Amino acid sequence: MRTLQLEAEGLSALQEALAADLSESFAAALGILRGCRGRVIVTGMGKSGHVGVKVAATLASTGTPAYFVHPSEASHGDLGMITPDDAILVFSWSGETVELENILSYSRRFAVPLVAVTSNPLSTLAKAAEVVLALPRSKEACPHGLAPTTSTMMQLALGDSIAIALLESKGFTALDFGVLHPGGQLGAKLKFVDDLMHRAPNLPLAGADTVMSEAIVVMTEKALGCLGVVDQNGFLQGIITDGDLRRNMGNGLLDRRAADIMTPAPKTVTPDIMASAALEIINASAITALFVVEDGRPVGIVHIHDLLRAGVA
């Protein structure tokens, strides 16, 4: 509890600073990072470096091209990864990290804009930077005051704030995110219904006047647990599910028309809706499948099993 309390206090102090003294510097930093024609080069040593790796990954996945350059490797050739079109984002709590010296010198020599994230606005790092994001000094959760804990939490939170602010300023959407993140559950949730739906000739469809003895054959052959009922112009009028069959069993079911059994005005989606949104509709309606329509005509069907197999749920 003590650790969480101290780290929470650090985040609160950062929030207050961003709303006050740090606001202008934050806006200036965003201007530099958003305006660079190349990539955001993130760097840092030790625990600050681990934070930098995560921040670089977050920037890259949210529409701001970025990568991490290790300060020690930079001194042995990786400075060649940095171009005048880039901007450098440096994390160092003390601002006096020796391993950063060559990156700082390189940025000055080739006029590469540099944003510093440090708790020491008078440090060597701060003096070399165009913009300094001075973090409020807060007590580390480590009882010895040595292990970076609260400080790294604050650095990470500020890095996330930068990434999200850049995302919003660029109008980066969930669709854009899906392009950069096609794998895993997030990628699955960002798929479209069009990516997962069954199409003709595998759609279970029958005319409104089709007798149920024939309609059940179609329903069974397609094996999706439902049947779409269309009018003579191909517009979807209703749906027949396994539940509808059970409810009408024994009432001369086989001789009745599909229009007599169907549930009218079924829930539908369009091909361009997100798969995650289709899943929400299925769950909220306690159904297992949705017909996909364009201009009122069925062009596909998406089943909950399709969504589960794709990892959407």
Backbone bond lengths (Angstrom), bond angles and torsions (degrees), N, CA, C in turn:
res aa  C-N    CA-C-N  psi(-1)  N-CA   C-N-CA  omega(-1)  CA-C   N-CA-C  phi
1 M - - - 1.462 - - 1.534 111.48 -
2 R 1.346 116.02 -39.17 1.458 119.81 -179.41 1.525 110.57 -62.09
3 T 1.338 116.50 -41.86 1.462 120.50 179.55 1.524 110.89 -61.00
4 L 1.326 115.86 -47.56 1.460 119.75 -179.50 1.525 111.22 -63.85
5 Q 1.330 116.56 -38.18 1.457 120.14 -179.39 1.523 111.10 -64.25
6 L 1.336 116.59 -45.51 1.465 119.78 -178.99 1.525 111.49 -66.39
7 E 1.327 116.26 -40.08 1.461 118.43 178.96 1.531 111.14 -68.61
8 A 1.322 115.99 -35.70 1.464 119.43 176.27 1.522 110.91 -64.68
9 E 1.311 116.59 -37.53 1.469 120.39 177.93 1.535 110.32 -64.72
10 G 1.329 115.64 -38.37 1.459 119.10 177.18 1.520 112.04 -63.33
11 L 1.332 116.52 -42.57 1.463 120.44 178.49 1.526 111.32 -65.76
12 S 1.329 116.42 -36.97 1.473 120.11 177.37 1.522 110.47 -64.15
13 A 1.337 116.13 -41.02 1.464 120.06 178.89 1.529 110.23 -64.16
14 L 1.336 116.45 -39.13 1.462 120.25 177.53 1.518 111.04 -64.92
15 Q 1.322 116.79 -41.50 1.462 120.79 179.12 1.524 110.93 -61.51
16 E 1.317 116.41 -42.66 1.465 120.29 178.65 1.528 110.78 -64.89
17 A 1.334 116.88 -39.49 1.457 120.32 -179.44 1.528 110.95 -65.75
18 L 1.335 116.77 -40.78 1.459 120.47 179.39 1.519 112.09 -64.70
19 A 1.328 115.98 -28.31 1.461 120.18 178.92 1.526 111.95 -83.89
20 A 1.344 116.86 -7.59 1.468 120.23 -176.06 1.528 110.70 -129.01
21 D 1.342 116.88 -107.65 1.460 121.67 -171.48 1.523 114.06 -62.92
22 L 1.319 117.40 -29.63 1.453 121.06 -174.24 1.532 113.37 -85.86
23 S 1.315 116.95 -7.93 1.470 119.94 -172.78 1.521 112.76 -64.04
24 E 1.330 118.25 -43.48 1.464 120.79 -178.75 1.520 111.14 -66.89
25 S 1.337 116.38 -42.50 1.462 120.04 178.87 1.522 110.60 -64.40
26 F 1.315 116.75 -38.42 1.460 121.11 179.55 1.528 109.74 -62.70
27 A 1.315 116.79 -44.66 1.469 120.77 178.81 1.526 110.84 -63.70
28 A 1.336 116.87 -39.43 1.461 120.44 179.22 1.525 111.01 -66.11
29 A 1.323 116.18 -39.74 1.463 120.70 178.32 1.522 110.72 -63.02
30 L 1.322 116.52 -42.46 1.462 120.41 178.14 1.521 110.74 -61.34
31 G 1.323 116.67 -39.02 1.458 120.48 179.25 1.522 111.62 -61.66
32 I 1.324 116.84 -41.49 1.465 120.98 179.62 1.525 110.78 -67.59
33 L 1.325 116.40 -47.29 1.464 120.59 -175.96 1.527 111.75 -69.34
34 R 1.323 116.52 -37.04 1.464 120.26 178.89 1.526 111.22 -72.55
35 G 1.318 116.86 -30.20 1.461 120.88 -174.77 1.511 114.77 -87.12
36 C 1.317 118.33 -11.28 1.464 118.24 -177.12 1.530 109.47 -69.96
37 R 1.323 116.17 140.59 1.463 121.75 -176.80 1.517 112.23 -84.95
38 G 1.315 116.56 -15.81 1.455 121.07 179.54 1.514 111.84 -101.89
39 R 1.327 115.37 -124.56 1.455 121.35 -178.13 1.519 110.90 -121.01
40 V 1.315 115.24 158.45 1.458 120.73 172.86 1.527 107.27 -85.37
41 I 1.321 115.78 118.21 1.458 121.82 178.26 1.529 107.31 -93.41
42 V 1.313 116.43 116.51 1.463 120.86 -179.94 1.518 108.46 -102.59
43 T 1.319 116.81 136.82 1.452 120.05 -179.70 1.526 110.62 -146.74
44 G 1.308 114.99 162.71 1.454 122.41 -179.40 1.515 108.32 169.94
45 M 1.314 116.28 159.59 1.468 121.48 -176.71 1.523 109.81 -116.27
46 G 1.329 116.34 148.82 1.461 120.08 177.30 1.515 111.77 65.10
47 K 1.324 115.64 -137.63 1.464 119.96 -178.75 1.529 110.78 -64.34
48 S 1.332 117.27 -33.80 1.469 119.79 176.21 1.519 110.40 -63.62
49 G 1.336 116.42 -32.36 1.458 120.21 176.63 1.511 111.87 -66.89
50 H 1.342 116.57 -40.41 1.468 119.69 177.24 1.523 110.18 -61.73
51 V 1.337 115.97 -39.94 1.463 119.47 175.33 1.521 109.83 -61.49
52 G 1.331 116.26 -42.53 1.456 120.54 -179.02 1.520 113.07 -61.89
53 V 1.335 116.99 -37.72 1.460 120.46 177.76 1.524 110.23 -60.17
54 K 1.342 115.87 -44.78 1.464 119.92 -179.64 1.520 110.90 -66.57
55 V 1.326 117.40 -42.39 1.467 120.94 -178.68 1.528 110.18 -64.30
56 A 1.330 117.49 -40.67 1.466 120.42 178.10 1.525 110.47 -61.21
57 A 1.337 116.21 -41.76 1.465 119.73 179.59 1.521 111.17 -65.61
58 T 1.332 116.51 -39.27 1.462 120.13 179.26 1.522 111.07 -66.77
59 L 1.322 116.64 -42.74 1.467 120.17 176.94 1.524 110.65 -58.96
60 A 1.327 115.97 -48.24 1.464 119.88 -176.32 1.521 112.35 -62.55
61 S 1.346 116.50 -35.57 1.465 119.61 -177.26 1.514 113.14 -83.04
62 T 1.331 116.82 -6.10 1.466 119.77 -178.78 1.526 112.25 -118.90
63 G 1.337 116.51 24.42 1.453 119.48 170.45 1.507 116.81 98.01
64 T 1.346 117.99 4.11 1.462 120.88 176.73 1.521 108.07 -116.94
65 P 1.338 118.79 101.14 1.465 120.75 -178.87 1.529 111.25 -52.92
66 A 1.325 116.47 127.50 1.460 120.78 -175.03 1.513 110.04 -156.39
67 Y 1.328 116.27 154.86 1.458 120.86 168.59 1.521 109.19 -153.05
68 F 1.334 114.90 162.87 1.463 121.48 -176.44 1.518 109.56 -97.08
69 V 1.322 116.49 134.22 1.460 122.58 173.61 1.518 107.78 -116.92
70 H 1.332 116.61 121.32 1.466 120.71 -179.36 1.524 109.06 -73.04
71 P 1.331 118.99 132.25 1.470 121.11 -176.23 1.525 113.60 -58.58
72 S 1.331 117.10 -39.81 1.470 119.05 -179.32 1.519 111.00 -68.96
73 E 1.324 117.24 -42.24 1.465 120.49 178.19 1.528 110.95 -66.74
74 A 1.337 115.95 -31.30 1.464 119.57 178.04 1.524 110.71 -58.83
75 S 1.327 116.42 -36.92 1.462 121.22 -179.47 1.516 112.56 -72.16
76 H 1.329 116.68 -9.78 1.461 120.70 -178.57 1.526 111.10 -120.65
77 G 1.317 116.20 34.85 1.458 120.36 172.09 1.508 116.29 119.77
78 D 1.342 116.79 -22.15 1.462 118.31 -176.62 1.525 113.14 -75.11
79 L 1.339 116.84 -4.80 1.466 118.19 171.99 1.523 110.30 -60.76
80 G 1.342 115.89 -22.81 1.461 120.44 178.09 1.514 113.21 -66.00
81 M 1.341 117.25 -13.51 1.466 120.70 176.56 1.526 112.06 -75.91
82 I 1.324 116.55 -15.50 1.458 121.24 -173.89 1.527 109.40 -100.76
83 T 1.332 116.46 128.19 1.466 121.46 -179.25 1.530 110.05 -117.46
84 P 1.327 117.77 163.66 1.472 120.42 177.57 1.525 113.76 -61.92
85 D 1.337 117.14 -17.29 1.460 119.77 178.49 1.524 112.67 -82.20
86 D 1.330 115.86 -8.62 1.468 120.17 -177.26 1.520 111.19 -87.63
87 A 1.320 115.26 176.28 1.461 122.93 170.11 1.518 106.66 -135.07
88 I 1.318 116.90 145.65 1.470 121.65 -175.08 1.525 109.66 -109.65
89 L 1.330 115.30 132.31 1.461 122.49 176.25 1.521 107.25 -116.84
90 V 1.330 116.74 113.86 1.462 121.93 -172.57 1.522 110.51 -111.69
91 F 1.335 115.22 130.72 1.465 121.38 175.33 1.525 109.08 -108.18
92 S 1.320 116.71 121.87 1.463 121.74 174.73 1.517 108.18 -158.22
93 W 1.315 116.25 113.52 1.470 119.80 -176.52 1.530 110.98 -60.42
94 S 1.337 116.64 -44.34 1.467 119.60 -177.85 1.523 112.27 -82.54
95 G 1.326 116.36 -29.09 1.457 120.11 -175.75 1.512 113.19 77.51
96 E 1.320 116.96 6.70 1.465 121.45 -177.93 1.530 111.74 -123.22
97 T 1.323 117.38 24.25 1.456 121.23 -178.74 1.525 110.03 -66.57
98 V 1.346 115.64 118.10 1.463 121.20 -174.61 1.527 111.89 -59.57
99 E 1.341 116.56 -39.60 1.466 120.30 -175.89 1.529 113.27 -63.50
100 L 1.337 118.15 -15.24 1.465 121.37 -178.65 1.531 113.07 -84.83
101 E 1.338 116.85 -8.42 1.466 119.59 -171.74 1.528 113.15 -56.54
102 N 1.332 116.89 -43.64 1.464 118.71 -176.24 1.526 112.25 -69.45
103 I 1.339 116.74 -34.48 1.471 118.85 175.81 1.519 110.19 -66.43
104 L 1.331 117.14 -40.79 1.468 120.20 179.27 1.525 110.19 -63.09
105 S 1.337 116.66 -44.19 1.467 120.22 -179.90 1.526 110.94 -63.85
106 Y 1.314 115.48 -41.52 1.469 121.08 179.94 1.522 110.93 -63.10
107 S 1.344 116.46 -41.96 1.466 120.09 -179.72 1.524 111.00 -64.31
108 R 1.327 116.92 -36.11 1.465 119.91 179.34 1.529 110.29 -73.12
109 R 1.340 115.94 -39.89 1.459 120.20 -176.51 1.526 111.78 -64.70
110 F 1.337 116.53 -39.00 1.465 120.42 -176.13 1.533 112.75 -108.56
111 A 1.315 116.25 15.11 1.471 122.28 174.85 1.528 112.18 54.78
112 V 1.325 116.49 43.85 1.457 121.10 175.67 1.523 107.88 -88.32
113 P 1.335 119.42 119.52 1.467 121.05 -177.48 1.529 111.53 -57.22
114 L 1.325 115.44 140.24 1.462 120.77 -175.31 1.529 110.71 -131.07
115 V 1.327 115.46 129.56 1.463 122.70 175.73 1.515 107.61 -112.70
116 A 1.325 116.65 127.27 1.459 121.86 -177.17 1.518 110.97 -105.77
117 V 1.323 116.00 134.06 1.458 121.96 172.09 1.521 106.60 -114.39
118 T 1.315 116.82 107.84 1.455 121.90 -174.38 1.521 109.92 -152.64
119 S 1.328 115.58 160.71 1.468 118.93 175.96 1.523 111.44 -93.39
120 N 1.347 116.58 -3.28 1.466 120.87 -176.17 1.528 110.01 -118.53
121 P 1.328 117.44 96.53 1.477 120.75 -177.46 1.526 113.56 -70.18
122 L 1.337 117.67 -5.63 1.457 121.21 178.58 1.525 111.63 -107.05
123 S 1.297 116.92 9.02 1.466 122.05 -174.80 1.525 111.72 -76.05
124 T 1.326 115.31 169.80 1.461 121.87 176.18 1.518 110.98 -59.50
125 L 1.317 115.48 -42.76 1.468 120.07 178.19 1.524 110.93 -60.98
126 A 1.317 116.68 -47.10 1.460 120.43 -177.73 1.528 111.18 -61.65
127 K 1.341 116.61 -38.31 1.459 120.40 -178.58 1.529 111.91 -68.70
128 A 1.327 116.81 -24.59 1.462 120.44 -179.04 1.525 112.90 -88.17
129 A 1.314 117.04 -8.71 1.468 120.91 -171.57 1.522 112.62 -95.43
130 E 1.348 115.38 150.12 1.464 120.63 170.68 1.512 110.78 -71.72
131 V 1.329 115.47 -38.48 1.458 120.81 -178.86 1.523 108.63 -133.10
132 V 1.318 115.56 135.67 1.465 120.65 178.31 1.518 108.94 -115.77
133 L 1.320 116.04 122.89 1.464 121.96 172.59 1.516 106.09 -98.38
134 A 1.323 115.23 94.90 1.465 121.69 -174.41 1.524 110.16 -84.25
135 L 1.318 115.91 109.19 1.458 121.16 -179.84 1.523 110.25 -76.12
136 P 1.323 117.63 139.33 1.468 119.42 176.32 1.526 110.37 -65.34
137 R 1.301 116.57 138.98 1.469 120.13 178.87 1.522 109.36 -73.56
138 S 1.320 114.82 125.33 1.466 120.61 179.53 1.512 109.24 -131.06
139 K 1.305 116.10 157.46 1.463 121.92 -175.66 1.520 110.40 -72.72
140 E 1.329 115.61 131.49 1.456 119.78 175.98 1.522 110.01 -67.68
141 A 1.327 116.24 148.64 1.460 120.10 177.22 1.521 111.60 -71.56
142 C 1.328 116.52 -24.14 1.465 120.96 176.21 1.530 109.25 -58.45
143 P 1.337 119.24 127.53 1.472 120.96 -177.12 1.525 112.96 -61.79
144 H 1.343 117.13 -21.16 1.461 120.65 178.58 1.528 111.88 -91.37
145 G 1.324 115.35 -5.82 1.455 119.46 -178.73 1.508 112.98 69.44
146 L 1.351 117.23 25.01 1.460 121.17 -174.27 1.523 113.31 -113.94
147 A 1.326 117.73 -50.89 1.465 120.36 -176.58 1.527 110.60 -68.93
148 P 1.333 117.80 125.43 1.470 119.97 178.58 1.532 110.75 -61.52
149 T 1.289 116.80 116.55 1.469 122.51 -178.64 1.526 109.42 -134.87
150 T 1.309 115.93 -73.93 1.468 119.51 176.38 1.526 110.41 -59.88
151 S 1.321 116.02 -40.58 1.474 119.94 -177.24 1.528 111.76 -63.17
152 T 1.333 117.41 -42.81 1.467 119.18 -180.00 1.525 111.18 -70.90
153 M 1.325 116.17 -33.62 1.468 119.41 175.76 1.530 110.37 -61.05
154 M 1.326 116.72 -42.35 1.458 121.02 179.43 1.536 111.24 -67.60
155 Q 1.317 116.67 -41.08 1.460 119.94 177.90 1.528 110.91 -61.90
156 L 1.315 115.08 -44.03 1.464 119.62 -179.67 1.526 111.09 -63.63
157 A 1.337 116.23 -42.69 1.465 120.00 179.86 1.528 111.08 -63.88
158 L 1.334 116.57 -39.55 1.466 119.12 178.43 1.525 110.51 -67.76
159 G 1.335 116.59 -38.79 1.463 119.88 176.66 1.515 112.05 -61.48
160 D 1.336 116.18 -42.62 1.466 119.76 176.78 1.523 110.72 -63.52
161 S 1.325 116.50 -39.40 1.470 120.42 179.22 1.527 110.90 -61.62
162 I 1.327 115.88 -40.86 1.461 120.00 178.13 1.520 110.39 -63.50
163 A 1.342 116.13 -46.72 1.467 120.33 -177.72 1.526 111.52 -61.35
164 I 1.322 116.62 -44.46 1.469 120.11 -177.12 1.522 110.98 -71.36
165 A 1.330 117.19 -36.48 1.462 119.92 177.42 1.528 110.34 -64.11
166 L 1.333 117.02 -39.78 1.463 120.32 177.12 1.522 110.77 -66.87
167 L 1.322 115.99 -41.42 1.469 120.93 176.89 1.523 110.83 -55.38
168 E 1.330 115.98 -49.12 1.464 120.26 -177.45 1.521 111.41 -67.30
169 S 1.325 116.92 -38.48 1.468 119.49 -177.98 1.525 111.84 -68.23
170 K 1.333 116.51 -25.85 1.461 120.73 -179.87 1.523 112.25 -91.93
171 G 1.326 117.89 -4.70 1.458 120.45 -177.78 1.514 112.23 68.43
172 F 1.332 116.78 30.17 1.464 122.43 -178.86 1.526 109.12 -69.02
173 T 1.340 116.96 125.32 1.464 121.66 -172.76 1.518 111.82 -106.26
174 A 1.331 115.11 173.03 1.462 120.74 175.81 1.523 110.83 -61.87
175 L 1.326 116.74 -32.57 1.459 120.61 177.91 1.520 110.55 -66.20
176 D 1.336 116.74 -41.13 1.463 120.91 176.24 1.525 109.99 -62.34
177 F 1.330 115.56 -40.93 1.462 120.25 179.30 1.522 110.22 -61.24
178 G 1.317 116.70 -39.66 1.448 120.99 179.95 1.516 112.11 -61.88
179 V 1.334 117.28 -34.95 1.468 121.04 178.53 1.524 110.38 -63.64
180 L 1.337 116.59 -38.20 1.462 121.38 -176.72 1.521 112.61 -88.91
181 H 1.327 117.25 -10.23 1.464 120.21 -174.73 1.522 110.17 -136.54
182 P 1.341 117.04 63.76 1.469 119.23 -176.23 1.516 114.09 -76.86
183 G 1.347 118.05 -13.10 1.459 120.38 -175.86 1.515 113.01 -97.55
184 G 1.347 115.05 165.71 1.455 121.22 175.16 1.514 113.18 73.14
185 Q 1.335 115.61 -173.81 1.455 120.25 -176.97 1.521 111.71 -67.76
186 L 1.345 116.92 -35.50 1.468 118.91 177.63 1.518 110.37 -62.26
187 G 1.332 116.03 -43.19 1.453 119.59 178.28 1.512 111.97 -62.66
188 A 1.337 115.61 -38.84 1.466 119.59 179.34 1.521 110.93 -64.21
189 K 1.328 116.55 -41.92 1.461 120.07 -179.01 1.525 111.89 -66.67
190 L 1.324 116.13 -21.13 1.456 119.88 -178.88 1.522 112.56 -95.22
191 K 1.325 116.51 7.02 1.458 119.84 172.89 1.524 109.62 -73.50
192 F 1.319 115.86 158.79 1.454 121.31 176.38 1.524 109.95 -95.52
193 V 1.329 115.15 158.00 1.462 120.06 173.69 1.526 109.84 -55.98
194 D 1.321 116.40 -37.35 1.464 121.27 -179.76 1.531 112.18 -58.21
195 D 1.341 116.43 -27.04 1.462 120.31 -179.65 1.518 112.38 -76.33
196 L 1.335 117.49 -21.77 1.459 121.06 -170.16 1.519 114.70 -117.63
197 M 1.321 117.83 -13.07 1.469 119.48 -170.45 1.528 112.63 -75.89
198 H 1.336 115.47 154.21 1.456 122.79 170.09 1.533 107.91 -79.57
199 R 1.323 116.05 144.97 1.460 120.98 -176.54 1.529 110.09 -124.29
200 A 1.333 115.52 172.55 1.466 120.53 172.86 1.535 107.70 -59.77
201 P 1.318 118.63 141.36 1.476 128.51 9.79 1.521 113.66 -93.20
202 N 1.338 117.12 20.09 1.464 120.15 -175.53 1.521 113.36 -96.37
203 L 1.338 117.20 14.25 1.460 120.02 -179.57 1.529 110.36 -86.54
204 P 1.321 117.49 132.64 1.471 120.97 176.32 1.521 110.50 -81.76
205 L 1.314 117.20 95.98 1.468 122.03 -176.46 1.528 110.27 -129.64
206 A 1.323 114.44 147.38 1.471 120.83 175.82 1.515 108.68 -150.05
207 G 1.321 115.90 152.69 1.459 120.74 178.03 1.522 110.96 -71.67
208 A 1.314 115.66 158.29 1.462 120.85 -178.03 1.525 112.22 -61.78
209 D 1.332 117.68 -30.09 1.468 121.47 -178.05 1.531 112.99 -91.29
210 T 1.325 117.35 2.11 1.462 120.25 179.67 1.532 109.89 -65.54
211 V 1.342 116.23 132.80 1.473 118.62 177.46 1.523 108.33 -72.14
212 M 1.304 115.46 149.41 1.452 120.69 -172.49 1.528 112.75 -65.50
213 S 1.310 117.89 -26.50 1.466 118.80 177.23 1.529 110.66 -61.08
214 E 1.337 116.89 -34.33 1.461 121.27 177.44 1.531 111.10 -83.15
215 A 1.320 115.18 -37.83 1.464 119.88 -178.21 1.528 110.99 -62.72
216 I 1.339 116.52 -39.19 1.463 120.40 -179.54 1.522 110.88 -65.56
217 V 1.341 116.54 -34.22 1.464 120.05 177.30 1.531 110.22 -61.61
218 V 1.341 116.55 -45.89 1.474 121.05 178.63 1.518 110.14 -62.67
219 M 1.314 115.80 -44.68 1.458 121.82 -178.86 1.531 110.75 -60.32
220 T 1.323 115.98 -40.30 1.462 121.05 -179.43 1.523 111.31 -70.50
221 E 1.324 116.75 -41.61 1.461 120.92 -178.27 1.534 111.99 -62.92
222 K 1.322 117.02 -39.31 1.465 120.68 -176.71 1.523 112.02 -79.91
223 A 1.330 117.99 -22.66 1.475 123.64 171.16 1.529 113.92 55.63
224 L 1.326 116.38 42.53 1.462 120.28 176.46 1.532 112.13 -115.41
225 G 1.331 116.27 5.16 1.458 119.97 174.32 1.508 114.70 77.90
226 C 1.336 117.46 11.79 1.460 119.44 179.40 1.523 109.62 -160.10
227 L 1.326 114.33 170.41 1.456 121.17 179.32 1.519 108.65 -141.94
228 G 1.329 117.14 130.22 1.449 120.73 176.15 1.519 110.21 -88.44
229 V 1.330 116.33 135.37 1.460 121.57 -179.69 1.520 108.24 -106.97
230 V 1.329 115.96 122.24 1.466 120.87 -176.45 1.526 110.34 -117.68
231 D 1.342 115.18 154.35 1.470 119.01 176.31 1.522 109.54 -86.13
232 Q 1.325 116.40 -173.85 1.458 120.56 -174.63 1.521 113.15 -67.22
233 N 1.349 116.74 -16.77 1.455 120.85 177.94 1.532 113.00 -98.42
234 G 1.314 115.61 4.19 1.460 119.80 177.34 1.511 115.61 86.63
235 F 1.342 117.12 7.79 1.462 119.87 178.23 1.524 110.26 -81.08
236 L 1.319 116.73 139.54 1.455 121.14 -179.18 1.527 109.83 -72.18
237 Q 1.315 116.01 123.29 1.455 121.90 -178.62 1.525 113.01 -104.57
238 G 1.328 115.94 -32.57 1.458 118.31 -177.05 1.512 111.12 -169.48
239 I 1.316 115.29 -175.72 1.452 121.55 -178.60 1.524 109.26 -138.82
240 I 1.303 116.71 142.85 1.460 122.26 174.22 1.521 107.42 -116.72
241 T 1.320 116.40 125.76 1.456 121.40 -178.71 1.522 109.83 -112.69
242 D 1.304 116.15 172.53 1.461 120.68 174.99 1.527 110.64 -57.35
243 G 1.320 115.39 -35.86 1.465 119.84 178.78 1.521 111.83 -64.35
244 D 1.327 117.40 -38.56 1.463 120.91 177.65 1.529 110.64 -63.35
245 L 1.320 117.18 -38.36 1.456 120.51 178.22 1.522 111.50 -64.03
246 R 1.313 115.62 -44.01 1.472 118.90 -179.85 1.522 111.29 -64.83
247 R 1.320 116.65 -39.94 1.464 119.55 -178.56 1.531 112.46 -67.55
248 N 1.328 117.28 -24.89 1.467 120.50 -177.12 1.529 113.16 -106.20
249 M 1.295 116.64 6.98 1.454 120.48 179.75 1.532 109.75 -63.18
250 G 1.332 116.86 135.70 1.466 121.29 177.76 1.503 114.00 89.83
251 N 1.321 119.14 -3.83 1.468 122.14 179.98 1.532 111.14 -104.40
252 G 1.310 116.00 40.76 1.467 119.64 -176.78 1.508 111.09 64.32
253 L 1.320 116.06 36.51 1.466 122.29 -171.83 1.527 112.52 -52.71
254 L 1.318 117.73 -46.15 1.460 120.29 -172.02 1.522 113.47 -65.94
255 D 1.335 117.15 -22.80 1.467 120.31 -178.20 1.527 112.97 -95.90
256 R 1.300 117.55 -6.23 1.468 120.32 -178.65 1.524 111.24 -83.74
257 R 1.322 115.68 164.13 1.465 121.20 -179.72 1.529 110.27 -87.65
258 A 1.318 115.80 154.83 1.466 120.13 178.90 1.521 111.41 -58.79
259 A 1.349 116.18 -36.09 1.465 119.72 -179.04 1.521 112.28 -64.00
260 D 1.343 116.65 -25.07 1.464 119.83 -179.02 1.526 111.87 -78.88
261 I 1.314 117.01 -22.96 1.468 121.67 -174.62 1.529 112.57 -99.80
262 M 1.311 115.99 -27.80 1.466 120.54 -170.64 1.520 113.03 -64.56
263 T 1.329 114.30 156.44 1.462 121.94 167.34 1.520 106.51 -92.47
264 P 1.336 118.26 117.51 1.476 119.59 -175.00 1.528 112.27 -73.87
265 A 1.324 114.83 160.90 1.473 123.47 175.75 1.525 112.11 48.99
266 P 1.323 117.60 59.53 1.464 119.73 -179.34 1.529 111.54 -69.96
267 K 1.322 115.88 160.56 1.464 120.02 175.78 1.521 109.37 -69.65
268 T 1.311 115.64 138.27 1.462 121.01 -178.85 1.525 109.80 -136.83
269 V 1.323 115.46 166.86 1.462 122.11 173.72 1.523 107.87 -135.11
270 T 1.312 115.22 169.52 1.464 121.05 175.37 1.532 109.07 -104.95
271 P 1.324 118.23 160.51 1.469 120.44 -176.32 1.525 114.02 -61.53
272 D 1.345 117.15 -26.57 1.457 119.74 -174.45 1.521 114.23 -89.04
273 I 1.336 118.06 7.65 1.451 120.58 177.55 1.521 108.58 -81.34
274 M 1.347 116.71 149.44 1.454 120.72 178.67 1.527 110.09 -67.47
275 A 1.333 115.74 145.27 1.461 120.53 179.23 1.526 111.05 -60.53
276 S 1.331 117.21 -35.75 1.470 120.57 179.42 1.524 110.65 -64.79
277 A 1.339 117.42 -35.60 1.467 120.52 178.02 1.528 110.45 -68.53
278 A 1.334 116.88 -38.13 1.465 120.25 176.86 1.518 110.64 -63.03
279 L 1.334 116.18 -38.87 1.468 119.96 178.94 1.527 110.72 -64.43
280 E 1.313 116.78 -39.02 1.469 120.12 178.18 1.520 110.89 -61.16
281 I 1.325 117.02 -41.44 1.470 121.11 178.79 1.525 110.43 -64.24
282 I 1.331 115.90 -44.46 1.464 120.25 179.69 1.523 111.18 -60.85
283 N 1.326 116.33 -45.31 1.463 119.93 -179.18 1.525 111.83 -67.16
284 A 1.326 116.18 -43.47 1.464 120.04 -177.51 1.522 112.09 -67.44
285 S 1.339 116.79 -29.53 1.470 121.09 -177.53 1.522 113.33 -95.02
286 A 1.344 116.25 -2.91 1.472 121.26 -179.11 1.530 111.44 55.14
287 I 1.346 115.18 46.33 1.464 121.16 177.88 1.523 107.86 -122.48
288 T 1.322 116.41 175.63 1.465 119.46 -178.00 1.521 113.83 -116.36
289 A 1.327 117.97 -12.28 1.466 119.73 -177.23 1.517 110.63 -150.09
290 L 1.317 114.60 154.33 1.463 121.78 177.88 1.526 108.89 -130.53
291 F 1.316 115.92 133.55 1.460 118.60 171.80 1.531 109.00 -78.86
292 V 1.309 114.43 141.92 1.463 122.01 178.97 1.522 107.16 -103.86
293 V 1.322 116.65 123.52 1.462 120.00 -174.02 1.526 111.57 -124.10
294 E 1.318 114.44 152.54 1.466 122.93 169.64 1.518 107.23 -131.52
295 D 1.303 115.83 122.53 1.473 121.25 -177.67 1.533 111.23 54.87
296 G 1.314 115.86 36.29 1.463 120.59 175.50 1.510 115.65 84.85
297 R 1.336 117.41 -7.12 1.456 120.60 -178.97 1.534 110.03 -104.31
298 P 1.320 117.81 137.01 1.466 120.51 -179.33 1.523 112.28 -70.07
299 V 1.335 115.67 129.08 1.468 121.04 177.93 1.525 111.09 -119.65
300 G 1.342 115.62 -6.21 1.452 118.90 -179.56 1.508 111.08 -172.80
301 I 1.326 114.88 177.47 1.455 121.06 175.43 1.527 107.20 -147.94
302 V 1.315 116.32 136.12 1.458 121.09 177.89 1.518 108.41 -118.07
303 H 1.325 115.89 129.14 1.466 122.72 -176.22 1.520 108.71 -107.76
304 I 1.319 116.45 151.37 1.460 120.25 -179.63 1.520 111.29 -58.72
305 H 1.327 117.02 -31.47 1.464 119.49 178.21 1.530 111.37 -65.13
306 D 1.324 116.69 -33.91 1.471 120.34 176.54 1.533 110.38 -63.64
307 L 1.324 115.45 -41.85 1.461 120.39 -179.61 1.522 111.33 -67.46
308 L 1.329 116.23 -39.15 1.456 120.20 179.00 1.527 111.18 -66.93
309 R 1.331 116.36 -42.52 1.467 119.30 179.84 1.524 111.79 -64.22
310 A 1.339 115.53 -33.11 1.466 120.03 -179.44 1.534 112.43 -78.63
311 G 1.356 115.94 -9.18 1.461 119.39 179.55 1.515 114.22 85.47
312 V 1.329 117.11 15.81 1.467 120.03 -178.45 1.520 110.32 -68.95
313 A 1.317 117.19 -39.74 1.476 121.16 -177.92 1.519 110.08 -79.57
